[in-house]
Amino acid sequence: MDICDASQDFICDWVYDLTGNARLAEIVDWVVERPLKVLVILLIAYLLNRMVHRFIAGAEERMIRDRDRKLVERTAEEVEDGRFTRFQHKALEKARDLTQNAERSKQRAQTLGTVLESAATLTIFGLAILISLGELDISLGPLVAGAGILGIALGFGAQTIVRDFLSGTFMLVEDQYGVGDVVDLGDAAGIVEEISLRTTRIRDINGTVWYFPNGEIRRVANQSYTWARSVLDIAVAYGTDVDEAARVIKEVADSLWREELETATIIEEPEIWGVEELADNAIMIRLVVKTGPGEQWAASREIRRRIKKAFDQAGIVIPFPQRTIWVEDADNMLIGAGAAP
């Protein structure tokens, strides 16, 4: 009778054939061969885990290099277009932003790499342990069944958390926004203060802090990426010379462009796009200004302030709705009339 017929272990067969002692063959099988197999399995798992980690680290380095190259190319294009050649004080700021963006990309890639490495380690060694338990004649049926039931329960109960983590991972890969960006997430808009794999934290203009689970973010409007644009529709009365009003608006915008303000930097010559609308009470003239990222609001406020003063000096009327009220006495006789805004 073959003592080792169940597993066909080489050392067990060899010891039994050599000694004819079944008990000794079983002892050698349990003391030497099976632990040796487990060690080999764990060693293979260790080497495979190292290879996967090296592959992930290489992909992480390539991701960082590609993003750094794109940042450098985009900055070079902006310099060639003349966006920053006029602003010496902006050159250092752009270099600082480039360094910050590169560091942010590096941190994102490292975070993603850490997550992938942890998942790979858990998967590889989990399979290695299951195979090792099989080598020790431990029945895996109840264990697998219990793990399946537990997995189903966790799947139903934690599917929202899993979705949040997956969405956060894709956000890291795509670099949709970062800390310090001004974003609109639909339900709220504000400055991004913190990003994790599960949630994004922003603070709106009123100082309210919003926490968004990443899995519930359906769209992202990044209002401070590379550059911004301020679109202003300036209203003038119907009796106004449109060309004269457009000239005054253009002069005001050009003066701000030439001043190179720190907090309202205009990076290209402002443009008048013409009459945008013939509204009920006014003619709308559209002015378009390209600004530095996140500076469109400050530029818009300053332009409106200066346009109001320029219109007052030029005698250009900014219209407003008016209403005439007629008052009659009991005998239907007109006793007064007036106008009020």
C-alpha positions as CSV (number, residue, x, y, z in Angstrom):
1,M,0.0,0.0,0.0
2,D,1.3,3.5,-1.0
3,I,1.4,5.6,2.2
4,C,1.8,8.8,0.2
5,D,-0.8,8.2,-2.5
6,A,-3.0,11.2,-1.4
7,S,-0.5,13.9,-2.3
8,Q,2.3,12.0,-4.1
9,D,4.9,13.8,-2.1
10,F,8.4,13.0,-3.3
11,I,10.2,13.0,0.1
12,C,7.5,11.0,1.7
13,D,7.6,8.3,-1.0
14,W,11.4,8.3,-0.9
15,V,11.6,7.8,2.9
16,Y,9.0,5.1,2.8
17,D,10.7,3.3,-0.1
18,L,14.0,3.6,1.7
19,T,12.9,2.6,5.2
20,G,9.6,0.8,4.8
21,N,8.4,2.7,7.9
22,A,5.0,4.4,7.2
23,R,5.1,6.4,10.5
24,L,8.5,7.8,9.7
25,A,7.4,8.7,6.2
26,E,4.4,10.6,7.5
27,I,6.5,12.4,10.1
28,V,9.1,13.4,7.5
29,D,6.2,14.6,5.3
30,W,4.8,16.8,8.0
31,V,8.0,18.0,9.5
32,V,10.1,18.5,6.3
33,E,8.3,18.5,3.0
34,R,5.1,20.3,3.8
35,P,6.9,23.2,5.6
36,L,9.4,23.3,2.8
37,K,6.5,23.7,0.3
38,V,5.0,26.4,2.4
39,L,8.3,28.3,2.5
40,V,8.7,27.9,-1.3
41,I,5.2,29.3,-1.8
42,L,5.8,32.2,0.5
43,L,9.2,32.9,-1.2
44,I,7.5,32.9,-4.6
45,A,4.9,35.3,-3.3
46,Y,7.6,37.5,-1.9
47,L,9.5,37.7,-5.1
48,L,6.3,38.3,-7.1
49,N,5.3,41.0,-4.7
50,R,8.7,42.7,-5.2
51,M,8.4,42.5,-9.0
52,V,4.9,44.1,-8.8
53,H,6.1,46.8,-6.5
54,R,9.0,47.6,-8.9
55,F,6.6,47.8,-11.8
56,I,4.3,50.1,-9.9
57,A,7.3,52.3,-8.8
58,G,8.4,52.5,-12.5
59,A,4.9,53.5,-13.6
60,E,4.8,56.1,-10.8
61,E,8.1,57.6,-12.0
62,R,6.9,57.7,-15.6
63,M,3.7,59.4,-14.5
64,I,5.7,62.1,-12.6
65,R,8.0,62.6,-15.5
66,D,5.2,62.9,-18.0
67,R,3.3,65.5,-15.8
68,D,6.5,67.5,-15.2
69,R,7.1,67.5,-19.0
70,K,3.6,68.7,-19.7
71,L,3.9,71.5,-17.1
72,V,7.2,72.6,-18.6
73,E,5.7,72.5,-22.2
74,R,2.6,74.5,-21.1
75,T,4.7,77.1,-19.4
76,A,7.0,77.4,-22.5
77,E,3.9,77.9,-24.6
78,E,2.7,80.7,-22.3
79,V,6.1,82.4,-22.5
80,E,6.2,82.1,-26.3
81,D,2.7,83.6,-26.5
82,G,3.9,86.6,-24.5
83,R,1.6,86.0,-21.5
84,F,4.3,86.5,-18.9
85,T,7.1,88.3,-20.7
86,R,5.6,91.6,-19.7
87,F,5.3,90.7,-16.0
88,Q,8.7,90.3,-14.4
89,H,7.1,89.9,-11.0
90,K,4.9,87.1,-12.5
91,A,7.9,85.2,-13.7
92,L,9.0,84.2,-10.2
93,E,5.4,83.5,-9.3
94,K,5.0,81.2,-12.3
95,A,8.2,79.4,-11.4
96,R,6.9,78.9,-7.9
97,D,3.6,77.6,-9.3
98,L,5.4,75.3,-11.5
99,T,7.3,73.9,-8.6
100,Q,4.1,73.5,-6.5
101,N,2.3,71.8,-9.3
102,A,5.2,69.4,-9.8
103,E,5.3,68.6,-6.1
104,R,1.5,68.1,-6.1
105,S,1.8,65.7,-9.0
106,K,4.5,63.9,-7.2
107,Q,2.4,63.5,-4.1
108,R,-0.6,62.3,-6.1
109,A,1.5,59.7,-7.9
110,Q,3.1,58.5,-4.6
111,T,-0.3,58.3,-2.9
112,L,-1.7,56.3,-5.8
113,G,1.4,54.1,-5.9
114,T,1.1,53.4,-2.2
115,V,-2.6,52.3,-2.6
116,L,-1.7,50.0,-5.6
117,E,1.2,48.5,-3.7
118,S,-0.9,47.7,-0.7
119,A,-3.7,46.2,-2.8
120,A,-1.1,44.0,-4.7
121,T,0.5,42.9,-1.4
122,L,-2.8,41.9,0.1
123,T,-3.9,40.0,-3.0
124,I,-0.6,38.1,-3.5
125,F,0.0,37.1,0.1
126,G,-3.7,36.3,0.6
127,L,-3.5,33.8,-2.3
128,A,-0.2,32.4,-1.0
129,I,-1.7,31.8,2.5
130,L,-4.7,30.0,1.0
131,I,-2.5,27.8,-1.1
132,S,-0.3,27.1,1.9
133,L,-3.3,26.1,4.0
134,G,-4.3,23.7,1.2
135,E,-0.8,22.1,1.4
136,L,-1.3,21.6,5.2
137,D,-4.5,19.6,4.4
138,I,-6.7,22.3,5.9
139,S,-10.1,22.3,4.3
140,L,-10.7,25.6,2.5
141,G,-14.3,24.9,1.7
142,P,-15.8,26.4,4.9
143,L,-13.2,29.2,4.9
144,V,-14.0,30.2,1.3
145,A,-17.7,29.9,1.9
146,G,-17.5,32.1,5.0
147,A,-15.3,34.6,3.2
148,G,-17.8,34.7,0.3
149,I,-20.7,35.4,2.7
150,L,-18.6,38.1,4.5
151,G,-17.6,39.6,1.2
152,I,-21.2,39.8,0.0
153,A,-22.3,41.4,3.3
154,L,-19.4,43.9,3.1
155,G,-20.1,44.5,-0.6
156,F,-23.7,45.6,0.2
157,G,-22.8,47.5,3.3
158,A,-19.7,49.2,2.1
159,Q,-20.4,49.7,-1.6
160,T,-20.6,53.5,-1.1
161,I,-17.2,53.5,0.6
162,V,-15.7,51.4,-2.2
163,R,-17.2,53.7,-4.8
164,D,-15.7,56.7,-3.0
165,F,-12.2,55.2,-2.9
166,L,-12.4,54.2,-6.6
167,S,-13.5,57.7,-7.6
168,G,-10.7,59.2,-5.5
169,T,-8.2,56.9,-7.2
170,F,-9.3,58.1,-10.6
171,M,-9.2,61.7,-9.5
172,L,-5.6,61.2,-8.5
173,V,-4.8,59.7,-11.8
174,E,-6.5,62.4,-13.9
175,D,-5.4,65.3,-11.7
176,Q,-8.7,67.1,-12.0
177,Y,-8.0,69.6,-9.2
178,G,-5.7,70.1,-6.3
179,V,-5.4,71.9,-3.0
180,G,-5.8,75.7,-3.5
181,D,-7.9,75.4,-6.7
182,V,-11.2,77.2,-6.9
183,V,-13.8,74.6,-8.0
184,D,-17.5,74.3,-8.5
185,L,-18.8,70.8,-7.5
186,G,-22.5,71.5,-8.2
187,D,-23.9,71.8,-4.7
188,A,-21.2,74.1,-3.5
189,A,-18.2,76.1,-4.9
190,G,-15.1,77.2,-3.1
191,I,-11.4,76.7,-2.5
192,V,-10.1,73.1,-2.1
193,E,-8.6,72.6,1.3
194,E,-8.0,68.9,1.4
195,I,-8.2,65.8,-0.9
196,S,-8.2,62.2,0.3
197,L,-9.1,59.0,-1.4
198,R,-12.6,59.1,0.2
199,T,-13.6,62.8,0.5
200,T,-12.8,66.3,-0.8
201,R,-13.1,69.3,1.5
202,I,-13.8,72.8,0.2
203,R,-14.5,76.1,1.9
204,D,-17.0,78.4,0.2
205,I,-17.0,82.2,0.0
206,N,-19.0,82.4,3.3
207,G,-16.4,80.4,5.2
208,T,-18.6,77.2,5.3
209,V,-16.7,74.0,5.0
210,W,-18.2,71.3,2.7
211,Y,-17.3,67.6,2.7
212,F,-17.9,65.8,-0.6
213,P,-17.6,62.0,-0.8
214,N,-15.7,61.4,-4.0
215,G,-18.2,58.9,-5.3
216,E,-20.9,61.6,-5.3
217,I,-19.0,64.2,-7.3
218,R,-20.6,64.0,-10.8
219,R,-18.8,67.0,-12.4
220,V,-16.0,69.4,-11.5
221,A,-15.6,72.9,-12.8
222,N,-12.0,74.1,-12.1
223,Q,-12.0,77.9,-12.2
224,S,-8.3,78.4,-11.5
225,Y,-6.5,76.1,-13.9
226,T,-3.6,77.7,-15.9
227,W,-5.6,80.9,-16.7
228,A,-9.1,82.4,-16.3
229,R,-11.4,84.7,-18.3
230,S,-13.6,87.5,-17.1
231,V,-16.7,88.2,-19.2
232,L,-18.5,91.5,-18.5
233,D,-21.7,92.7,-20.2
234,I,-21.7,96.5,-19.7
235,A,-25.1,98.2,-20.0
236,V,-25.6,101.6,-21.6
237,A,-28.7,103.5,-22.4
238,Y,-30.4,103.3,-25.9
239,G,-29.5,106.9,-26.6
240,T,-25.8,106.3,-26.2
241,D,-23.3,106.2,-29.0
242,V,-22.3,102.5,-29.0
243,D,-18.9,103.1,-30.6
244,E,-18.1,105.8,-28.1
245,A,-19.1,103.6,-25.2
246,A,-17.1,100.7,-26.5
247,R,-14.0,103.0,-26.8
248,V,-14.3,104.2,-23.2
249,I,-14.7,100.6,-22.0
250,K,-11.7,99.5,-24.0
251,E,-9.6,102.4,-22.6
252,V,-10.5,101.5,-19.1
253,A,-9.6,97.8,-19.6
254,D,-6.3,98.6,-21.4
255,S,-5.3,100.9,-18.5
256,L,-5.7,98.1,-16.0
257,W,-3.8,95.8,-18.4
258,R,-0.9,98.1,-18.5
259,E,-0.8,98.7,-14.8
260,E,0.0,95.0,-14.1
261,L,-1.7,94.8,-10.7
262,E,-0.6,92.0,-8.4
263,T,-4.1,90.7,-7.6
264,A,-5.8,91.4,-10.9
265,T,-3.2,90.5,-13.6
266,I,-4.5,90.7,-17.1
267,I,-2.2,88.5,-19.3
268,E,-3.6,89.5,-22.7
269,E,-4.9,92.6,-24.3
270,P,-8.6,93.0,-23.4
271,E,-11.1,92.5,-26.3
272,I,-14.4,94.2,-27.1
273,W,-16.7,91.5,-28.6
274,G,-19.4,94.1,-29.5
275,V,-23.1,94.4,-28.8
276,E,-24.2,91.2,-27.0
277,E,-27.8,92.0,-26.4
278,L,-30.5,94.6,-27.0
279,A,-32.3,94.2,-23.7
280,D,-35.5,95.8,-22.5
281,N,-33.8,98.8,-20.9
282,A,-30.2,98.8,-22.1
283,I,-27.7,97.9,-24.8
284,M,-25.2,95.3,-23.5
285,I,-21.6,95.6,-24.7
286,R,-19.4,92.6,-24.0
287,L,-15.9,93.0,-22.7
288,V,-13.6,89.9,-22.4
289,V,-10.5,89.9,-20.3
290,K,-8.0,87.0,-19.9
291,T,-6.5,86.9,-16.4
292,G,-4.2,84.9,-14.2
293,P,-5.7,81.8,-12.6
294,G,-8.1,82.8,-9.8
295,E,-7.8,86.5,-10.5
296,Q,-10.9,87.0,-12.7
297,W,-13.1,88.2,-9.9
298,A,-10.7,90.9,-8.7
299,A,-10.2,92.1,-12.2
300,S,-13.9,92.2,-12.9
301,R,-14.6,94.3,-9.7
302,E,-11.8,96.7,-10.5
303,I,-12.9,97.1,-14.2
304,R,-16.5,97.8,-13.1
305,R,-15.4,100.4,-10.6
306,R,-13.3,102.2,-13.2
307,I,-15.9,102.0,-15.9
308,K,-18.5,103.7,-13.6
309,K,-16.1,106.6,-13.1
310,A,-15.2,106.8,-16.8
311,F,-18.9,106.8,-17.8
312,D,-19.6,109.6,-15.3
313,Q,-16.8,111.7,-16.8
314,A,-17.9,111.0,-20.4
315,G,-21.6,111.6,-19.7
316,I,-22.6,108.0,-20.6
317,V,-25.7,106.9,-18.9
318,I,-26.0,103.6,-17.2
319,P,-29.7,102.8,-17.5
320,F,-32.0,101.5,-14.8
321,P,-35.7,100.5,-15.0
322,Q,-38.1,103.5,-14.5
323,R,-41.8,103.6,-13.7
324,T,-44.3,106.5,-14.0
325,I,-47.1,106.7,-11.5
326,W,-50.4,108.7,-12.2
327,V,-52.5,109.8,-9.2
328,E,-56.2,110.9,-9.6
329,D,-58.6,112.3,-7.1
330,A,-62.2,111.1,-6.4
331,D,-63.5,113.1,-9.4
332,N,-61.0,111.4,-11.7
333,M,-59.1,114.6,-12.0
334,L,-55.3,114.4,-12.5
335,I,-53.6,115.9,-9.4
336,G,-50.0,114.8,-9.9
337,A,-47.4,112.7,-11.8
338,G,-44.0,111.6,-11.0
339,A,-41.2,109.2,-11.9
340,A,-39.3,106.8,-9.7
341,P,-36.8,104.1,-10.3
